[in-house]
Amino acid sequence: MKKLSVILFMALAILLGSGNVAAKNYCFCMGLSKCNTPGAEDISSAQYDAIDFKKALVKQGYKGSVIVNQYATRENILKRVKNVVAAAKSPNDRIVLFFATHGSEDGFLLTYGGGAVYYKEIIDILSKSKTKHVYVFVMACFSGSISKQNGLTSDPNWSDDAVKSGITFMVSSRPNETSKSIINRESTPVRHSVFGNALIKGFRGQADRDNDRKITIIELFKYVYNEVTMRMESEDPEMVQHPQLIGPSSEHDTVISKW
């Protein structure tokens, strides 16, 4: 009887332990430097923002992909977002997306060849995810327009669920602001945008305010916000840019990076 009890206890422990699956991290990054679109200027920093942020994510254990320029078509972008959502099978998994491209006040991002992906489309796909730990970073002009609460348009493609979706968005500017794509530094050229440079540095450790070698969402945002606003004041005071954090406050203390 004693042996049977031991066996049952061990079996129960195995069953309980099997449900404790380690969380997995998935990512997708996109950068459009060469737009191939009439009237749209190329953004030299966009591809490097995407590539280098993806490298920073990989060091944190994220698995995923990055596409730039001619590969950043509407079809490819939506397909990669869907792939990431499909890969995240546990409620504890994490998804990180990054977009660097031209943005519109009408709530969309430019894709290669003049196409567009609306924020609402991205949110609709992400809302089907089994995990609620979803973080989206956007370097684009007017990127604060991801939230309809800013009330700039009644376009049916508008992202009206941005705030209540539960997804955390960190974007480079307010809905009525452009985003500076290069940093003016003659002595040491920087290949990233102002927002991208701050994001990557912060993610790699500069945002660790309490020196615990962990970086939370709110720590990262405060660092990015301060870096971007101070650099704009020093380099281009006539152009204002204020990064925005849109999403549930319950995610503010979530650790997004360790160094």
C-alpha positions as CSV (number, residue, x, y, z in Angstrom):
1,M,0.0,0.0,0.0
2,K,2.9,2.3,0.9
3,K,4.5,1.6,-2.5
4,L,1.3,2.4,-4.3
5,S,0.9,5.7,-2.4
6,V,4.5,6.7,-3.4
7,I,3.8,5.8,-7.1
8,L,0.6,7.8,-7.1
9,F,2.3,10.8,-5.5
10,M,5.1,10.7,-8.1
11,A,2.6,10.4,-10.9
12,L,0.7,13.4,-9.6
13,A,3.9,15.4,-9.3
14,I,4.8,14.6,-12.9
15,L,1.3,15.6,-14.2
16,L,1.5,18.9,-12.3
17,G,5.0,19.7,-13.4
18,S,4.1,19.0,-17.1
19,G,1.8,22.0,-17.0
20,N,4.5,24.3,-15.9
21,V,6.0,24.9,-19.4
22,A,8.6,27.6,-19.7
23,A,7.5,30.7,-21.4
24,K,8.8,31.3,-25.0
25,N,9.5,34.6,-26.7
26,Y,8.7,35.4,-30.3
27,C,9.4,38.5,-32.4
28,F,9.0,40.1,-35.8
29,C,10.7,43.3,-37.0
30,M,10.2,45.3,-40.2
31,G,12.1,48.2,-41.6
32,L,11.4,50.1,-44.8
33,S,14.3,52.2,-45.9
34,K,13.8,52.0,-49.7
35,C,10.1,52.6,-50.2
36,N,9.7,52.4,-54.0
37,T,6.7,54.6,-53.6
38,P,6.1,57.9,-55.5
39,G,6.2,60.9,-53.2
40,A,7.7,58.9,-50.2
41,E,11.2,59.7,-49.3
42,D,13.6,56.8,-48.4
43,I,14.3,56.4,-44.7
44,S,17.9,55.4,-44.3
45,S,17.6,54.5,-40.6
46,A,14.5,52.2,-40.8
47,Q,16.3,49.1,-41.9
48,Y,19.0,49.5,-39.3
49,D,16.5,50.1,-36.6
50,A,14.7,46.8,-37.4
51,I,17.9,44.8,-37.9
52,D,19.6,46.0,-34.8
53,F,16.5,45.7,-32.5
54,K,16.1,42.2,-33.8
55,K,19.7,41.4,-32.7
56,A,18.9,42.8,-29.3
57,L,15.8,40.6,-29.0
58,V,17.7,37.5,-30.1
59,K,20.2,38.1,-27.2
60,Q,17.1,38.0,-24.9
61,G,16.0,34.6,-26.2
62,Y,13.5,35.8,-28.8
63,K,12.9,33.7,-31.9
64,G,11.6,35.3,-35.1
65,S,12.4,37.2,-38.2
66,V,13.2,40.6,-39.7
67,I,12.3,41.8,-43.2
68,V,13.4,45.1,-44.8
69,N,12.9,47.0,-48.0
70,Q,11.6,45.0,-51.0
71,Y,10.6,42.2,-48.7
72,A,8.5,44.5,-46.5
73,T,5.3,44.1,-48.6
74,R,1.8,44.2,-47.2
75,E,1.4,40.5,-47.8
76,N,4.7,39.5,-46.1
77,I,4.1,41.7,-43.1
78,L,0.7,40.4,-42.3
79,K,1.9,36.8,-42.9
80,R,4.8,37.3,-40.5
81,V,2.5,38.8,-37.8
82,K,0.2,35.8,-38.2
83,N,3.1,33.4,-37.9
84,V,4.2,34.9,-34.6
85,V,0.7,34.7,-33.2
86,A,0.4,31.1,-34.2
87,A,3.8,30.3,-32.6
88,A,2.9,31.7,-29.2
89,K,0.8,28.9,-27.8
90,S,1.0,29.5,-24.0
91,P,-0.6,32.4,-22.0
92,N,2.8,33.1,-20.6
93,D,4.6,33.4,-24.0
94,R,5.6,36.9,-25.2
95,I,5.3,38.6,-28.6
96,V,7.3,41.7,-29.6
97,L,6.7,43.4,-32.9
98,F,8.7,46.4,-34.3
99,F,7.9,48.5,-37.3
100,A,10.0,51.3,-38.8
101,T,8.5,53.0,-41.9
102,H,6.4,56.0,-42.9
103,G,3.2,56.5,-41.0
104,S,-0.1,58.3,-41.7
105,E,-2.5,60.3,-39.6
106,D,-5.2,58.0,-41.0
107,G,-3.9,55.1,-39.0
108,F,-1.7,53.0,-41.3
109,L,1.9,52.2,-42.0
110,L,3.5,52.3,-45.5
111,T,4.7,49.1,-47.1
112,Y,7.0,48.5,-50.0
113,G,5.6,49.6,-53.4
114,G,3.0,51.9,-52.0
115,G,0.9,49.4,-50.1
116,A,-0.4,49.9,-46.5
117,V,-1.1,48.0,-43.3
118,Y,-3.6,49.5,-41.0
119,Y,-3.1,49.4,-37.3
120,K,-6.5,47.9,-36.9
121,E,-5.4,44.9,-39.1
122,I,-2.4,44.3,-36.8
123,I,-4.5,44.6,-33.7
124,D,-7.2,42.2,-35.1
125,I,-4.5,39.6,-35.7
126,L,-2.8,40.1,-32.3
127,S,-6.1,39.9,-30.5
128,K,-6.4,36.3,-31.5
129,S,-3.2,35.4,-29.7
130,K,-3.2,33.0,-26.8
131,T,-0.8,35.2,-24.9
132,K,-1.7,38.6,-23.5
133,H,1.9,39.6,-23.2
134,V,2.1,41.5,-26.5
135,Y,4.3,44.5,-27.1
136,V,4.4,46.6,-30.3
137,F,7.1,49.2,-31.0
138,V,6.5,51.7,-33.9
139,M,8.9,54.2,-35.4
140,A,6.8,56.2,-37.8
141,C,5.4,59.7,-38.2
142,F,2.0,60.2,-36.5
143,S,2.3,56.8,-34.8
144,G,0.3,58.0,-31.8
145,S,-2.7,57.8,-34.1
146,I,-2.8,54.1,-33.2
147,S,-5.3,55.1,-30.6
148,K,-8.7,56.4,-31.7
149,Q,-8.9,58.2,-28.4
150,N,-6.9,60.9,-30.0
151,G,-9.9,61.5,-32.3
152,L,-8.3,62.6,-35.5
153,T,-10.4,60.6,-38.0
154,S,-13.5,58.6,-38.5
155,D,-11.9,56.3,-41.0
156,P,-13.4,52.8,-40.8
157,N,-9.9,51.3,-40.8
158,W,-9.0,53.3,-37.7
159,S,-7.6,51.4,-34.8
160,D,-10.5,51.9,-32.4
161,D,-9.5,49.0,-30.1
162,A,-5.9,50.1,-29.5
163,V,-6.4,50.9,-25.9
164,K,-8.8,48.3,-24.8
165,S,-7.1,45.5,-26.7
166,G,-4.7,44.8,-23.9
167,I,-1.7,45.2,-26.2
168,T,1.1,47.5,-25.2
169,F,2.2,50.0,-27.8
170,M,5.3,52.2,-27.5
171,V,5.3,54.6,-30.4
172,S,7.7,57.3,-31.5
173,S,5.4,60.3,-31.6
174,R,2.1,61.8,-30.9
175,P,-0.7,61.5,-33.5
176,N,0.1,65.0,-34.9
177,E,3.9,64.8,-34.8
178,T,6.5,63.5,-37.3
179,S,9.4,61.3,-36.2
180,K,12.9,62.2,-36.9
181,S,14.7,59.5,-38.9
182,I,18.3,60.5,-38.4
183,I,20.6,61.7,-35.6
184,N,22.8,64.7,-36.3
185,R,26.2,63.8,-35.0
186,E,29.2,64.8,-37.2
187,S,31.9,63.2,-35.0
188,T,30.2,59.8,-34.6
189,P,27.6,59.0,-37.2
190,V,24.6,57.1,-35.9
191,R,22.7,54.9,-38.3
192,H,19.5,54.8,-36.3
193,S,16.5,57.1,-35.9
194,V,16.2,59.1,-32.8
195,F,13.5,56.8,-31.4
196,G,15.2,53.6,-32.6
197,N,18.6,54.6,-31.1
198,A,17.0,55.3,-27.7
199,L,15.0,52.1,-27.8
200,I,17.9,49.9,-28.6
201,K,20.2,51.5,-26.0
202,G,17.5,51.3,-23.4
203,F,16.7,47.7,-24.2
204,R,20.4,46.8,-23.9
205,G,20.7,48.2,-20.4
206,Q,20.7,52.0,-20.4
207,A,17.1,52.1,-19.2
208,D,17.8,50.2,-15.9
209,R,16.9,53.0,-13.5
210,D,17.1,51.0,-10.2
211,N,20.3,49.0,-11.2
212,D,18.7,45.6,-10.7
213,R,19.8,44.5,-14.2
214,K,16.2,44.2,-15.3
215,I,14.3,46.6,-17.5
216,T,10.6,47.0,-17.2
217,I,8.2,48.4,-19.8
218,I,7.8,51.6,-17.8
219,E,11.6,52.0,-17.3
220,L,12.1,51.5,-21.0
221,F,9.5,54.1,-21.9
222,K,10.7,56.7,-19.5
223,Y,14.3,56.3,-20.8
224,V,13.1,56.5,-24.5
225,Y,10.9,59.5,-23.8
226,N,13.6,61.4,-22.0
227,E,16.3,60.5,-24.7
228,V,14.1,61.5,-27.6
229,T,12.8,64.7,-26.2
230,M,16.2,65.9,-25.0
231,R,17.9,65.1,-28.3
232,M,15.2,66.9,-30.2
233,E,15.6,70.0,-28.0
234,S,19.4,70.0,-28.6
235,E,19.5,69.1,-32.3
236,D,16.2,70.4,-33.8
237,P,14.3,72.6,-31.3
238,E,11.8,73.6,-34.0
239,M,10.7,70.0,-34.4
240,V,9.0,68.4,-31.4
241,Q,8.6,64.7,-30.9
242,H,7.1,62.9,-27.9
243,P,7.1,59.1,-27.7
244,Q,3.8,57.6,-26.4
245,L,3.0,54.5,-24.3
246,I,-0.4,53.1,-25.0
247,G,-1.7,50.1,-23.2
248,P,-2.7,48.5,-19.9
249,S,-0.9,49.8,-16.8
250,S,-0.8,46.2,-15.5
251,E,2.0,45.6,-18.0
252,H,4.1,48.6,-16.8
253,D,6.2,46.5,-14.4
254,T,6.7,43.6,-16.7
255,V,10.4,42.9,-17.3
256,I,11.0,43.2,-21.0
257,S,14.8,42.8,-20.9
258,K,17.7,41.6,-18.7
259,W,21.3,42.5,-19.1
